[in-house]
Amino acid sequence: MEIRTSVDSDFLEVNGTRFYYEVTGTGEPLLLIHGFNLDTRLWDDQVEAFSQKYKVIRFDIRGFGRTPATEIPFTLYEDTRSLLQALGVEQAHVVGLSFGGMVAVEFAVACPEMVKSLTLVSSGLMGHPRSEQRLRDTERFQEICQKGTREDAVEMTIQMWFDGPGFPANDAAAQARERYRIMTEHAFSLPEFGKGLSVLSPPPNERLEEIHVPTLVIAGDRDYPDFLQIADVLAEKISGAQKKVIEGSAHIPPMDQPEVFNRLLLEFLEQHS
């Protein structure tokens, strides 16, 4: 089979900003939504594998990567809808990681007709309490931000989210770890996120039962306990959802365990394409 490597990348002016996006391959649309302080580069290990069968779409959320922040009111689900419509996409398989998982859930509730399947990876969930371990690490991170250097803050971020809390540096995924560092350093140079943002009402965490598309929930066993708990909640409240836990993975399975992640997602998509 011929591997498609051609990438269509550009900016789209919708909803008051210029969204950076990339489209690779042909087939059913597959939308990849990155996490907080990340950007499209999160998915570098997925594009080639998935673009052989799918039209892979990835974009930088407003205020991250190469998409400028704004001070006007906006919602992330409307940003997502407008971007897909501008690209001529009526329906897509939607994958979101962490904060991007929250965006994907909100989009699935607000625009159910545009979602063919849903994959939630290390997803956050509005209102879910943080674990004591995460609260302690967050407090330490804030102290570093106040008293340390940006390099110290970036390294702490990598330890928390890429290596996993309490685990040593993930040298087995050294190249991906460095890519994560580069994205984080860039994010730390950007304006604070969230000005003008509003969320769906009633909030998506109260409406999970409204999601009726095929759903896959993925978590890493080295992640913070609250994210493993969230995976259980999503799998329980979204009708028919499947849950998979990747051993040896922390919060960013597409980067630290790309082969395992790609296999799980491909198998799921093949069932629902």
Wavefront OBJ file of the C-alpha trace (Angstrom):
o trace
v 0.000 0.000 0.000
v 1.252 3.440 -0.884
v 1.925 5.678 2.122
v 0.614 9.204 1.771
v 3.026 11.792 3.074
v 1.643 14.919 1.410
v 0.493 17.434 4.017
v -1.884 20.323 3.330
v -1.116 22.976 5.950
v -2.495 26.489 6.084
v -4.452 28.986 8.163
v -8.248 29.387 8.228
v -9.825 32.644 9.332
v -12.964 31.738 11.256
v -14.551 32.908 14.513
v -12.279 35.902 14.832
v -8.868 34.223 14.677
v -6.548 32.365 12.272
v -6.496 28.642 12.971
v -3.408 26.734 11.925
v -4.356 23.318 10.572
v -2.934 20.330 8.709
v -4.767 17.764 6.582
v -3.113 14.517 5.465
v -4.522 11.541 3.558
v -7.967 10.664 2.228
v -10.907 8.689 3.541
v -13.259 9.279 6.448
v -12.249 12.417 8.389
v -10.328 11.844 11.617
v -9.993 14.932 13.829
v -7.149 15.016 16.388
v -7.446 17.574 19.227
v -4.316 18.280 21.286
v -4.042 18.906 25.019
v -3.295 21.969 27.136
v 0.050 23.693 26.453
v 0.537 21.440 23.416
v -0.143 21.790 19.686
v -0.454 19.803 16.454
v 3.015 18.277 16.933
v 1.565 16.057 19.645
v 0.236 13.818 16.860
v 3.430 13.463 14.787
v 3.581 9.712 15.484
v -0.022 9.193 14.354
v -0.353 11.052 11.061
v 1.483 8.679 8.735
v -0.113 5.551 10.205
v -3.656 6.910 10.053
v -3.485 8.912 6.825
v -3.225 5.674 4.858
v -6.920 5.056 5.578
v -8.284 8.339 6.916
v -8.305 12.046 6.170
v -6.346 13.159 9.227
v -7.109 16.688 10.432
v -5.212 18.369 13.246
v -5.239 21.988 14.315
v -3.919 24.328 16.980
v -6.583 25.340 19.497
v -7.110 29.100 19.836
v -4.231 30.474 21.917
v -1.876 27.509 21.383
v 0.714 26.595 18.788
v 0.391 28.884 15.784
v -3.240 29.898 16.363
v -3.341 33.386 17.914
v -5.159 34.077 21.164
v -7.978 36.630 21.142
v -9.863 38.717 23.662
v -13.300 38.194 22.105
v -15.904 35.756 23.506
v -15.591 32.238 22.124
v -16.408 28.583 22.768
v -14.188 25.670 21.874
v -17.050 23.611 20.460
v -17.999 26.414 18.068
v -14.345 26.810 17.063
v -14.229 23.088 16.282
v -17.487 23.123 14.359
v -16.512 26.184 12.324
v -13.117 24.730 11.447
v -14.608 21.448 10.213
v -17.315 23.225 8.235
v -14.726 25.487 6.611
v -12.846 22.343 5.561
v -16.020 20.855 4.089
v -16.306 18.131 6.745
v -19.819 17.124 7.768
v -18.874 14.340 10.181
v -15.614 13.039 11.691
v -14.131 10.508 14.036
v -12.992 12.734 16.924
v -9.967 12.067 19.149
v -9.009 14.345 22.045
v -6.208 14.153 24.596
v -6.450 15.594 28.135
v -7.867 19.121 27.752
v -8.536 18.127 24.145
v -10.653 15.287 25.502
v -12.786 17.854 27.302
v -13.101 19.781 24.037
v -14.111 16.560 22.262
v -16.770 15.752 24.873
v -18.203 19.258 24.670
v -18.248 19.067 20.871
v -19.964 15.662 20.958
v -22.690 17.044 23.232
v -23.124 20.331 21.339
v -22.833 18.946 17.794
v -23.710 15.226 17.949
v -24.517 15.023 14.239
v -20.875 15.859 13.401
v -19.307 13.068 15.486
v -19.071 9.557 14.052
v -16.999 8.126 16.896
v -15.271 9.511 19.965
v -11.904 8.636 21.489
v -10.964 10.224 24.815
v -7.301 9.897 25.811
v -6.226 10.805 29.368
v -9.246 13.070 29.278
v -10.041 15.714 31.828
v -13.568 16.154 33.141
v -14.984 19.416 34.432
v -15.743 19.303 38.157
v -13.809 16.132 38.918
v -11.668 16.576 42.068
v -7.890 16.513 41.798
v -5.984 13.777 43.601
v -3.801 14.660 46.602
v -0.735 13.710 44.583
v -1.662 16.073 41.793
v -2.458 18.883 44.248
v 0.961 18.474 45.869
v 2.748 18.488 42.524
v 0.757 21.487 41.337
v 1.719 23.399 44.484
v 5.357 22.539 43.918
v 5.072 23.601 40.277
v 3.629 26.971 41.308
v 6.525 27.480 43.723
v 8.973 26.758 40.910
v 7.172 29.262 38.672
v 7.565 31.919 41.376
v 11.110 31.201 42.524
v 12.787 29.144 39.805
v 13.574 29.528 36.117
v 11.414 28.819 33.082
v 13.659 25.813 32.396
v 12.857 24.470 35.874
v 9.136 24.932 35.268
v 9.324 23.180 31.896
v 11.200 20.243 33.399
v 8.653 19.927 36.211
v 5.867 19.908 33.618
v 7.621 17.107 31.724
v 8.062 15.087 34.912
v 4.405 15.485 35.842
v 2.808 14.726 32.510
v 5.254 12.925 30.215
v 7.252 10.812 32.676
v 4.368 10.400 35.105
v 4.177 11.409 38.779
v 6.906 9.746 40.833
v 8.501 8.017 37.844
v 12.044 8.630 36.526
v 12.731 10.358 33.218
v 11.306 8.293 30.371
v 14.559 7.763 28.496
v 12.979 4.969 26.447
v 10.979 7.695 24.677
v 13.754 10.299 24.683
v 12.946 11.780 21.262
v 9.268 12.175 22.085
v 10.202 13.609 25.489
v 12.299 16.269 23.753
v 9.436 17.063 21.368
v 7.192 17.477 24.390
v 9.768 19.846 25.889
v 9.817 21.978 22.733
v 6.021 22.272 22.689
v 5.934 23.142 26.392
v 8.633 25.796 26.058
v 6.669 27.374 23.223
v 3.436 27.287 25.218
v 5.113 28.991 28.174
v 5.991 31.914 25.872
v 2.352 32.502 24.890
v -0.282 34.710 26.571
v -2.314 33.144 29.349
v -5.079 30.965 27.926
v -8.778 31.429 28.574
v -9.638 35.106 28.079
v -13.100 35.230 26.529
v -13.731 31.485 26.891
v -17.148 30.189 27.893
v -18.423 26.607 28.111
v -21.587 24.819 27.155
v -24.524 25.171 29.540
v -25.552 22.871 31.170
v -21.915 21.700 31.316
v -20.791 18.566 29.443
v -19.865 16.637 32.613
v -23.573 16.629 33.503
v -24.579 15.407 30.033
v -22.360 12.409 29.321
v -25.466 10.222 28.976
v -26.389 12.269 25.891
v -23.419 10.825 23.991
v -24.526 7.859 21.903
v -21.700 7.439 19.399
v -19.150 4.610 19.656
v -16.625 5.722 22.276
v -13.158 4.536 23.267
v -11.597 5.706 26.547
v -7.814 5.344 26.865
v -5.713 5.932 29.984
v -2.101 5.358 31.011
v -1.383 3.390 34.170
v 1.354 5.876 35.178
v -0.964 8.877 35.085
v -2.354 10.721 38.108
v -5.088 8.775 39.951
v -7.752 11.360 39.132
v -7.332 10.757 35.399
v -7.731 7.016 35.883
v -10.867 7.764 37.899
v -12.137 10.038 35.124
v -11.613 7.198 32.624
v -13.859 5.021 34.799
v -16.539 7.740 34.954
v -16.491 8.265 31.185
v -16.647 4.532 30.490
v -19.550 4.145 32.908
v -21.664 7.118 31.864
v -21.178 7.063 28.073
v -23.368 4.288 26.728
v -21.382 1.370 25.295
v -17.987 2.986 25.854
v -14.897 0.772 25.813
v -11.973 1.445 28.160
v -8.316 0.525 27.627
v -5.389 1.150 29.986
v -1.910 1.266 28.442
v 0.800 -0.140 30.689
v 3.957 1.924 31.050
v 2.256 5.061 29.736
v 1.664 8.279 31.652
v -0.544 11.163 30.487
v 0.557 11.299 26.821
v 0.094 7.782 25.326
v 0.262 8.954 21.667
v 3.832 10.093 22.352
v 5.243 7.709 24.962
v 3.571 4.533 23.607
v 2.735 5.393 19.973
v 2.752 1.850 18.597
v 0.364 0.550 21.263
v -1.813 3.645 21.020
v -1.993 3.506 17.221
v -2.965 -0.160 17.275
v -5.761 0.391 19.796
v -7.152 3.370 17.911
v -6.912 1.716 14.483
v -8.732 -1.365 15.759
v -11.471 0.800 17.232
v -11.863 2.927 14.096
v -12.022 -0.121 11.845
v -14.986 -1.358 13.858
v -16.884 1.869 13.247
v -15.810 3.030 9.784
l 1 2 3 4 5 6 7 8 9 10 11 12 13 14 15 16 17 18 19 20 21 22 23 24 25 26 27 28 29 30 31 32 33 34 35 36 37 38 39 40 41 42 43 44 45 46 47 48 49 50 51 52 53 54 55 56 57 58 59 60 61 62 63 64 65 66 67 68 69 70 71 72 73 74 75 76 77 78 79 80 81 82 83 84 85 86 87 88 89 90 91 92 93 94 95 96 97 98 99 100 101 102 103 104 105 106 107 108 109 110 111 112 113 114 115 116 117 118 119 120 121 122 123 124 125 126 127 128 129 130 131 132 133 134 135 136 137 138 139 140 141 142 143 144 145 146 147 148 149 150 151 152 153 154 155 156 157 158 159 160 161 162 163 164 165 166 167 168 169 170 171 172 173 174 175 176 177 178 179 180 181 182 183 184 185 186 187 188 189 190 191 192 193 194 195 196 197 198 199 200 201 202 203 204 205 206 207 208 209 210 211 212 213 214 215 216 217 218 219 220 221 222 223 224 225 226 227 228 229 230 231 232 233 234 235 236 237 238 239 240 241 242 243 244 245 246 247 248 249 250 251 252 253 254 255 256 257 258 259 260 261 262 263 264 265 266 267 268 269 270 271 272 273
